Amino acid sequence: MCSNYEIPTREALTLLDVNEDQLDLELKPHIYPGYHAPIIMKGFDLDVGKFGLLPSWAKDFKFSSHTYNARTETVAEKPSFRHAWKYSKFCLIPVQEFYEPKYIEGKAHWYTIKREDGQPFTVAAIYDDAVIKDSKVRSFSMLTINSDNHPFMKQFHAPTDEKRSIIVIPEQYRNDWLNVGSEHAHEYFFEMRDEFITFSRDHLSETKLQNDLF
């Protein structure tokens, strides 16, 4: 599961071949559920969405705190996600690094996970649109897969919890993911490759929470 991550800088976004000029909002670099962050849509256009999918029937923005990850095993059935899944509303999340807890002697320690070469990468996601408090809002959730047996990702989360992992979409499959139908989406549920590294992170110096845009 991934609840917080860092977005690439504007300069780094150009490495993903996106239409970066469409991003005209100043966003906090460190993203938590409910924050706004860039997403890559069909045609590689950048848009902005709330981290934590808001289904059309959601009554307030706080719903995002429960829907930032979507399990691939149940995404087609869960009320929060099934509309986005049925209509193949797939997008990519540009990520510079993300953070997961590792338990050492029974205590959680936060670790950074990033590509060894320092390059940004893209994560598989679903998105949807809703109208809340008379405002149209686009939102998204990261898709996750089981990683109990993954040599790298299994080291994170509590010992008794199921291990989960985000899905990194390699460069050569990005356009395919953005255009795939839900019936074939499973073909892109890739496990994390060995190009990632991890190291301890101190969260005590985090910046103040991002203000809501609505």
Helices and strands as residue ranges (DSSP letters): E 5-6, H 10-13, G 14-16, G 20-22, E 30-31, E 36-40, G 42-44, E 46-51, G 61-66, E 69-71, H 82-86, E 90-95, E 97-104, E 107-115, E 121-132, E 135-146, G 153-155, E 164-166, G 171-173, H 174-179, G 182-188, E 196-200, G 203-205
